[in-house]
Structures are given as C-alpha cells and as structure tokens.
Amino acid sequence: MVGANNEDSARFSQHVQAASQATQELQNGFNKLQRLCTYGTAQPPPASKQASEELRQPLAKAKSELTDVQALLLTTAKNFSQYSRISKNGYCQYMPQLGPLAALCEGYRFDSLKFNLASRDMQRLTADAHQRLHLYEQFAKLEDQGCARQGFTSKLWETESTFLWPTVMKSPAVFKSTLSHVPAH
C-alpha cells in the first residue's frame, strides 16, 4: 500500500512540475503580448461580449474552489503534524542523524521528509494556480483592449479547465493519501 502511495505521490509531483512550467510559459506569453500591445497598434475590440465579462463567473468559481482546496490541504497538514511521529518525537529535531540514538529518530525523519515534500508540492501547486487565475484576468483585459483575437482568453481558460485545473481539484485527496500512513510509534 505504501509503495503505491509513493508512486501516486511521485506522479502527482510530476503533474505539479508540469503545471508550474505551464504557469511560467503563460507568464512569458503574457509579458510578450503586453509588450507587443504597448508598442504595436491595438485594434479596437468588436462590439461583442467582452472577454473579462465572459470569464468573470468561471474565474470566480475557480477562486472559490481554490480557497476550499487550500482549506482541505491545511486540515490534512495539521492532522498529519499532530498524529505523526513529528509531534510524538519532537525531540528528534535536536538529535544528530548519526550516533547511538539516531535509530530512535528514523521515523521522525521519515515523516518530516514526507511532510516537507508533500507540503512543498501543495504550496507550489496553489501558488501557481493563484498566479494563473490572475493571468487569465490580465489576458482578458488585453483581449478587451483589442490586443488579442476575440476568444483567445476563453481558449486559454478551456486548456486550463481541461489539463491543469483537475490537478488542483484532486490535490486534497492526493495530499491526504500521501500523508495517510501514520505509524503507531
């Protein structure tokens, strides 16, 4: 069970890394589009629905979902910290990794490492999700100014909804599964 748990965690870390790379690419694309718009000649948008208006509801829903995800992640982190060998063997943070008593703290170090790696992934995932949501708002504003073709931002959002957002939404379950094994000692 623990081996499958580690494989799921490793796969999830790969998804987090891919989402982080996508966030960086999105930021780079926004910076380029913004520069081009600043120095180029923006065309006035057609008299149809504005991109920022079109994305208002989906982005509001996503922000609410992200808040819920973060609350679930925090609850899982608190529970693991409270019931794992991290809290039970807190003295181990002061023990050297080598020496006659080092074996007593192996569980503490294992739980600490597992917790730190999972927490790092979750913080990265949620920070990137926040950044992407902000970027979609910014892309919509550029589209409204005529700096991008009509529908450009909705296509970006469609890609987010299909490929990136599902990872955000399943992150509490993955985090809970990763931190579910709490040994008795």
N, C-alpha and C positions, 0 to 999 in steps of 0.2 A: 504494500500500500504506500509506504514512504517513497519507494523508487518511482512509482507512477506520479506521486506528488511532486517529486523533484523534476521529472520530465515535463509535467504541466507548467511548473514554475519557470523552467528554462525556456519553454516555448513562449510563455507569456512575456518573459524578458525580451525575447526577440521581437515580439509584437510591439512592446513599449519602445524599443530602439527604433523600429521602423516608423512608428508614429512620431517619434522625436525627429527623425530625419525628414519626414513629411512636413512637420511644423517648420523646420528650418528652410526647406525648399519653398514653402508657402510664404514665409517671411521674405526670402530673397526675391521671389516673384513680385510680391507687393512693393518692395523697395524699387525694383526696376520699373514697374508700371507707374509708380508715383513719380519717379524721375522723368520718365517719358511724358507723362501728363503735364508735369510742371514746365518742361521745355518744349513740348510739342504743341500741336494745336488740337485741343479737345473739341469734339463735335458736341453741340447741344443734344441732350437726350431726346428721343422721340416722345411724343405726348402719350405714352402708355404708362403702365404701372411702374413705379419706381422700385429699384432693387432693394433698397433699405426697407421699404414698406412690405415688400414681398417676404423678406426674411425675418421680419420682426417677431412673428409668432414662433417659427421653428427655433430661432435663437433663444427666445425667452424660455421655451420648453427645455432646450438643451441646458441652459444655465441652471434651471431648477433641478433637472436630473443630475447635473454635476454637483450641486450642493448636497443632494441626497446621497450620491456616491461617496462624497468626502465624509459625510457623517457616518456612513456604514464602515468606511475604512478606519476612521478614528476609533469607533467602537471595537472593531476587531483588534486593532493595535493595543488598546487599553486592556482588553481581556487577555490577550497573549502575554503582555507585560506583567499583568497581575498574577496569572496562574502558571507561568512557565518557570523554568529554573533561573530566569533572570532575576525575579523578585525573591525566590526562595534561597538563592545562593548569591545574594548581592555582594557578599564579602569577596567573591571571586574576582571582582573588578580590580582588587588590590593585590591579588596573588600573581606571582610570576608564572609564565607559561611553562617553565621548566623547574624542576626541583621535586622534592619528595611529596609535596602536597598537590602538585599540578593535576594529577589524575582526578582529584576530587572536583575539579572545576571544568572538566571536559564538557559536561552537559551545559553548563552555563555558557561556555564559549560557543558551543554549537547553536544554542538557542539565540544568543546575541548576534551571531553571524547571520543566521536565518532571518531574524527580525530586521537587522540592518539592511540586508539585501532586498527583502520584500518592501520595506519602507522606502528605500531609495527608488525602486521601480514605481511605487504608487505616487510618490511625490513628483517624480518626473512626468508620469502619465497625466496627473491632474494639472500640473503647471502647463504642460503642453496643450492640454485641452482648453484651458483658460485662454492661452495665447491664440489658439486657432479661432476660438469664438470671437475674440476681439478682431482678429484679422478679417474674418468674414464681414464684420460690420464695416471695416475700413474699405474692403474691396467693394462693398455695396455703395459706399459713398463715392468712390471713384467711378463706378458704373453710372451712378446718378448724375455725375458731372459730365458724362459722355467720354470718359477715358477708357472705357472698355465696351465691348459689344453688349447689347441687351441680352440678358440671360447668362452672362459669363459667371456671375457670382452664384446663381442658382445651380449651375453645373458644378462649381466647386463644392457647394453645400451637398449636392447629391453624392459626390465622391466621398465626402466626409461621412455622410449618413450610411453609406454602403460599406466602406472599408475601415474607417477609423473609429467612429462612434461606438460600434458594437464592442470594441475592446474596452472602452471606457465603461460601458454599461455592465460588462461581465467582470470587471476588476474586483468588486467586493467579494464575489464568490471565489475568485482565484486567490485573493489575499487570505480569505478565511480558510480555504483549503490548504494553502501553503503553511499557514500558522495553526492548523488544527491539531497537529500531533503534539500534545503536551504530556511529556513523561511524568511518572509519579514521583521521581526523586529529583 
